[in-house]
Amino acid sequence: TIQWCRQKILDFPANPGARTGFEIPDEYCKHDNGEQSLKYNSGIEDQQRILVFASESTLQIIAPYRHWACDGTFKIVPEQWSQLFSIHVQVKCSSFTRVFEFLPNKTKQTYKLFFEQLKIMQPNAYPLDLTASCIS
């Protein structure tokens, strides 16, 4: 598969067998420019572990924009998680993905925790609570 080839060619570590019990190496928590990209990690032993990837510069870019879109996908997420959730911002006529989250499930509690963390990261830029609309 393409993922297997990338893993071998780029010498990526194998995917962990579970959401818990592993640290994410620093090289996978930073952008090429050295800026931290792992913005939130609910904990190495958290059975419902949530990971949020966004840089500080990205959060500053999206802060003034009032039109954010959320999307969840299930087929491409690593099997340890249930959903890859992303936040996009509309700039002029284009949409850019700026925040990525690995979510363990689609429960109200998970979405609530995620949106609380997002509010901490961007207290003035996210006026809506979309928790109810995300739950299926």
Sine and cosine of phi, psi and omega as CSV:
sin_phi,cos_phi,sin_psi,cos_psi,sin_omega,cos_omega
0.00,0.00,0.25,-0.97,0.02,-1.00
-0.89,0.46,-0.67,0.74,-0.01,-1.00
-0.88,0.47,-0.66,0.75,0.00,-1.00
-0.90,0.44,-0.69,0.72,0.01,-1.00
-0.88,0.47,-0.71,0.70,0.03,-1.00
-0.87,0.49,-0.68,0.73,-0.02,-1.00
-0.87,0.49,-0.69,0.73,-0.02,-1.00
-0.95,0.33,-0.73,0.68,-0.06,-1.00
-0.92,0.39,-0.70,0.71,-0.06,-1.00
-1.00,-0.01,-0.01,1.00,0.04,-1.00
0.85,0.52,0.67,0.75,0.09,-1.00
-0.95,0.31,0.53,-0.85,0.13,-0.99
-0.93,0.36,0.41,-0.91,0.03,-1.00
-0.91,0.42,0.48,-0.88,0.09,-1.00
-0.89,0.46,0.63,-0.78,0.04,-1.00
-0.92,0.39,0.36,-0.93,-0.02,-1.00
-0.99,0.16,-0.24,0.97,-0.03,-1.00
-0.51,-0.86,0.20,-0.98,0.05,-1.00
-0.96,0.29,-0.36,0.93,-0.10,-0.99
-0.96,-0.27,0.25,-0.97,0.17,-0.99
0.99,0.17,0.23,0.97,0.04,-1.00
-0.65,-0.76,0.57,-0.82,0.11,-0.99
-1.00,-0.04,0.52,-0.85,0.09,-1.00
-1.00,-0.06,0.86,-0.50,-0.02,-1.00
-0.85,0.53,0.58,-0.82,-0.03,-1.00
-0.79,0.61,-0.60,0.80,-0.05,-1.00
-0.89,0.45,-0.35,0.94,0.03,-1.00
-0.99,-0.15,0.04,1.00,0.00,-1.00
-0.94,-0.33,0.09,1.00,-0.05,-1.00
-0.73,-0.69,0.50,-0.86,0.11,-0.99
-0.97,0.23,0.16,-0.99,0.03,-1.00
-0.85,0.52,-0.49,0.87,0.00,-1.00
-0.99,0.12,0.06,1.00,0.04,-1.00
1.00,-0.02,-0.12,0.99,-0.01,-1.00
-0.95,0.31,0.70,-0.72,0.00,-1.00
-0.87,0.49,0.75,-0.66,0.02,-1.00
-0.92,-0.39,-0.38,0.93,0.09,-1.00
-0.99,0.14,0.98,-0.22,-0.11,-0.99
-1.00,0.03,-0.49,0.87,-0.02,-1.00
-0.50,-0.87,0.72,-0.69,0.08,-1.00
-0.70,-0.71,0.91,-0.42,-0.10,-1.00
-0.94,0.34,-0.19,0.98,0.12,-0.99
0.69,-0.72,0.63,-0.78,-0.07,-1.00
-0.88,0.47,-0.48,0.88,-0.01,-1.00
-0.96,-0.28,0.12,0.99,0.01,-1.00
-0.96,0.28,0.89,-0.45,0.01,-1.00
-0.89,0.46,-0.44,0.90,0.02,-1.00
-0.95,-0.32,0.69,0.72,-0.11,-0.99
-0.83,0.56,0.72,-0.70,0.05,-1.00
-0.86,-0.51,0.71,-0.70,0.08,-1.00
-0.86,-0.51,0.75,-0.66,0.04,-1.00
-0.84,-0.54,0.82,-0.57,0.01,-1.00
-0.93,-0.36,0.87,-0.49,0.07,-1.00
-0.22,-0.97,0.67,-0.74,0.04,-1.00
-1.00,0.00,0.31,-0.95,0.04,-1.00
-0.89,0.46,-0.64,0.77,0.01,-1.00
-0.91,0.41,-0.60,0.80,0.06,-1.00
-0.89,0.45,-0.69,0.72,0.01,-1.00
-0.90,0.44,-0.58,0.81,0.06,-1.00
-0.93,0.37,-0.58,0.82,0.01,-1.00
-0.91,0.42,-0.69,0.73,-0.09,-1.00
-0.99,0.14,-0.28,0.96,-0.09,-1.00
-0.80,0.60,-0.72,0.70,-0.06,-1.00
-0.97,0.23,-0.21,0.98,-0.06,-1.00
-1.00,0.08,0.71,-0.70,-0.06,-1.00
-0.99,-0.10,-0.20,0.98,-0.03,-1.00
-0.96,-0.28,0.98,-0.19,0.05,-1.00
-0.93,-0.37,0.54,-0.84,0.08,-1.00
-0.82,-0.57,0.59,-0.80,0.03,-1.00
-0.91,-0.42,0.55,-0.84,0.03,-1.00
-0.56,-0.83,0.63,-0.78,0.07,-1.00
-0.84,-0.54,0.69,-0.72,0.06,-1.00
-0.76,-0.65,0.47,-0.88,-0.15,-0.99
-0.86,-0.52,-0.42,0.91,-0.13,-0.99
-0.98,0.18,-0.45,0.89,-0.08,-1.00
-0.98,-0.18,-0.05,1.00,-0.04,-1.00
-0.97,0.25,0.58,-0.81,0.09,-1.00
-0.82,0.57,0.56,-0.83,-0.13,-0.99
-0.87,0.49,-0.30,0.95,0.02,-1.00
-0.95,0.30,-0.34,0.94,0.01,-1.00
-0.91,-0.42,0.30,-0.95,-0.02,-1.00
-1.00,-0.08,-0.52,0.85,-0.17,-0.99
-0.53,-0.85,0.66,-0.75,0.23,-0.97
-0.98,-0.19,0.92,-0.39,-0.06,-1.00
-0.96,-0.27,0.67,-0.74,-0.03,-1.00
-0.71,-0.70,0.47,-0.88,0.05,-1.00
-0.88,-0.47,0.76,-0.65,-0.03,-1.00
-0.88,-0.48,0.53,-0.85,0.07,-1.00
-0.87,-0.50,0.65,-0.76,0.02,-1.00
-1.00,-0.03,0.84,-0.54,0.05,-1.00
-0.85,-0.53,0.92,-0.40,-0.11,-0.99
0.83,0.56,-0.90,-0.44,-0.04,-1.00
-0.96,-0.28,0.27,0.96,-0.04,-1.00
-0.84,-0.55,0.43,-0.90,0.05,-1.00
-0.90,-0.44,0.73,-0.69,-0.02,-1.00
-0.83,-0.56,0.74,-0.68,0.06,-1.00
-0.98,0.19,0.78,-0.62,-0.08,-1.00
-0.82,-0.58,-0.36,0.93,-0.02,-1.00
-0.70,-0.72,0.72,-0.69,0.04,-1.00
-0.85,-0.53,0.66,-0.75,0.03,-1.00
-0.72,-0.69,0.67,-0.75,0.18,-0.98
-0.99,-0.17,0.88,-0.47,-0.04,-1.00
-0.92,-0.39,0.63,-0.78,-0.08,-1.00
-0.98,0.20,-0.35,0.94,-0.06,-1.00
-0.27,-0.96,-0.11,-0.99,-0.01,-1.00
-0.89,-0.46,0.65,0.76,-0.03,-1.00
-1.00,0.01,0.34,-0.94,0.04,-1.00
-0.85,0.52,-0.67,0.74,-0.02,-1.00
-0.87,0.49,-0.67,0.74,0.00,-1.00
-0.91,0.42,-0.75,0.67,0.00,-1.00
-0.90,0.43,-0.62,0.78,0.01,-1.00
-0.88,0.47,-0.72,0.69,0.03,-1.00
-0.88,0.48,-0.70,0.72,0.00,-1.00
-0.87,0.48,-0.75,0.66,-0.03,-1.00
-0.92,0.39,-0.51,0.86,0.11,-0.99
-0.90,0.45,-0.69,0.72,0.03,-1.00
-0.90,0.43,-0.64,0.77,0.03,-1.00
-0.89,0.46,-0.64,0.77,0.02,-1.00
-0.90,0.43,-0.60,0.80,0.07,-1.00
-0.91,0.42,-0.67,0.74,-0.01,-1.00
-0.93,0.36,-0.60,0.80,-0.07,-1.00
-0.70,-0.71,0.96,0.29,-0.11,-0.99
-0.89,0.45,-0.44,0.90,-0.06,-1.00
-0.97,-0.24,-0.08,1.00,-0.17,-0.99
-0.95,-0.32,-0.04,1.00,-0.10,-1.00
-0.76,-0.65,0.99,0.11,-0.15,-0.99
-0.98,0.19,-0.28,0.96,-0.09,-1.00
-0.98,-0.21,0.54,-0.84,0.15,-0.99
-0.98,-0.21,0.95,-0.30,-0.06,-1.00
-0.99,-0.13,0.20,0.98,-0.07,-1.00
-0.79,0.61,-0.78,0.63,-0.07,-1.00
-0.88,0.47,-0.60,0.80,-0.03,-1.00
-0.97,0.25,-0.29,0.96,0.00,-1.00
-1.00,0.08,-0.41,0.91,-0.09,-1.00
-0.97,0.24,0.75,-0.67,0.03,-1.00
-0.88,-0.48,0.00,0.00,0.00,0.00
